[in-house]
Amino acid sequence: MGFSKFFNSSIKLNIILIISFSISVNSFILMPNMNNAFYVLFHLTFIYIIFYHYHYYLYLVALVYGLLFDILLLNNIGAHLITFLSLLILFILLRKYLIRLSSYQIIFIYFIILIILFLIEQFLANLIHNYKLNMSLIFNFILISLIIFIPTIFLLTKLDK
């Protein structure tokens, strides 16, 4: 593939982060589920990069995307920034245990972390900014996650090779 020759897998995954971020913060009024799907895709890709391509530059990536998500979606700084940086720190603390898991266990934990991220972001937005806790949005994220999880994992692993 011509695309594979010029970019390593880390660059390809960061391009997916940029594209999914850009679409998720745009407001497609007629198709709000498209924004939500790319929001979920961003989180899936970010967690994938943390699990399989951990590097110290991810702290800068988490800082930038956390600030941008907070400013563009919530008009305040806090919920996404704290969540993304906490996820990185949690990964460092649990890394030696995660290495011992089988691929099925990692995929299960990957999905659970995705759902927990959505819950923590909503909770922190409520706690810090008095943002109304929107359970229908959380259920929408979970439903979209269930639909796109396996194809996204397949796509990310194909891009990784």
C-alpha positions in Angstrom: 0.0 0.0 0.0 1.2 3.5 -0.9 -0.2 4.9 2.3 1.8 2.4 4.4 5.1 3.3 2.8 5.1 6.9 3.9 3.5 6.8 7.4 4.2 4.5 10.3 1.3 3.2 12.4 1.6 5.9 15.0 1.2 8.7 12.4 -1.8 6.9 10.9 -3.5 6.6 14.3 -2.8 10.2 15.0 -4.4 11.1 11.7 -7.5 9.2 12.8 -7.5 11.2 16.0 -7.4 14.5 14.1 -10.1 13.5 11.7 -12.4 12.0 14.4 -11.8 15.0 16.7 -12.6 17.5 13.9 -15.9 15.8 13.0 -16.9 15.2 16.6 -16.7 18.9 17.5 -18.5 20.1 14.4 -22.1 20.5 14.8 -24.0 18.6 12.2 -27.5 19.5 13.3 -29.1 17.1 10.9 -27.0 14.2 11.9 -26.0 14.4 15.6 -25.3 10.7 15.7 -22.5 11.3 13.3 -20.8 13.6 15.8 -21.4 11.0 18.5 -20.0 8.2 16.4 -16.8 10.1 15.7 -16.6 11.1 19.4 -16.7 7.4 20.3 -14.2 6.7 17.5 -11.8 9.3 19.0 -12.0 7.7 22.4 -11.5 4.2 20.9 -8.4 5.4 19.0 -7.0 7.2 21.9 -7.3 4.2 24.2 -5.8 2.0 21.4 -2.8 4.3 21.1 -2.3 4.2 24.9 -2.5 0.4 25.0 -0.4 -0.4 22.0 1.8 2.7 21.2 2.4 4.2 24.6 5.0 7.0 24.5 5.6 10.1 26.5 4.3 12.4 23.7 0.8 11.1 24.6 0.8 13.4 27.6 1.0 16.3 25.2 -1.6 14.8 22.9 -4.0 14.2 25.9 -3.3 17.8 27.1 -4.1 19.3 23.7 -7.2 17.2 22.9 -8.5 17.5 26.5 -8.3 21.3 26.4 -9.8 21.5 22.9 -12.7 19.1 23.7 -13.4 21.0 26.9 -13.3 24.4 25.3 -15.2 23.5 22.1 -17.9 21.2 23.7 -18.3 22.5 27.3 -16.9 26.1 27.1 -14.9 25.3 30.2 -11.7 23.4 31.0 -11.7 20.3 33.1 -13.7 17.2 32.4 -11.9 15.8 29.3 -8.5 17.1 30.4 -8.7 15.4 33.7 -10.1 12.2 32.2 -7.5 11.8 29.5 -4.5 12.6 31.8 -5.9 10.2 34.5 -6.2 7.5 31.9 -2.5 7.8 31.0 -1.5 7.7 34.6 -3.7 4.7 35.3 -2.2 2.9 32.3 1.3 3.5 33.8 0.2 2.1 37.1 -1.4 -1.0 35.6 0.9 -1.6 32.7 2.7 -4.6 34.2 -0.6 -6.3 34.9 -2.1 -5.5 31.5 0.9 -7.1 29.7 0.0 -10.5 31.3 -3.6 -10.5 29.9 -4.7 -12.4 26.9 -6.0 -10.6 23.8 -9.6 -11.3 24.7 -9.2 -9.9 28.2 -7.5 -6.8 26.8 -10.4 -6.2 24.4 -12.9 -6.6 27.2 -10.9 -4.2 29.4 -10.6 -1.9 26.4 -14.4 -1.7 26.0 -15.0 -1.3 29.8 -12.5 1.6 29.9 -14.3 3.2 27.0 -17.6 3.1 28.8 -16.0 4.3 32.1 -14.4 7.2 30.3 -17.8 8.4 29.0 -19.3 8.1 32.5 -16.4 9.9 34.2 -16.5 12.7 31.6 -20.2 13.2 32.2 -19.8 13.0 36.0 -16.9 15.5 36.0 -18.8 17.9 33.7 -21.7 17.7 36.1 -19.4 18.1 39.2 -17.1 20.9 37.9 -19.4 22.9 35.5 -22.9 21.9 36.6 -23.4 20.4 33.2 -26.7 18.4 33.3 -26.0 14.7 33.5 -27.5 13.4 30.3 -28.3 9.7 30.5 -29.8 9.5 27.0 -26.4 10.7 25.7 -24.5 8.1 27.7 -26.8 5.4 26.4 -26.3 6.7 22.9 -22.5 6.5 23.3 -22.8 3.0 24.7 -25.1 1.9 21.8 -22.7 3.5 19.2 -19.8 1.8 21.0 -21.4 -1.6 20.8 -22.0 -1.1 17.0 -18.6 0.3 16.0 -16.3 -1.4 18.6 -15.4 -4.6 16.7 -15.0 -3.0 13.2 -12.9 -0.2 14.8 -10.6 -2.7 16.5 -10.3 -4.6 13.2 -9.5 -1.3 11.3 -7.0 -0.1 13.9 -5.1 -3.5 14.0 -5.0 -3.5 10.2 -3.6 0.0 10.1 -1.1 -1.0 12.8 0.5 -3.6 10.6 
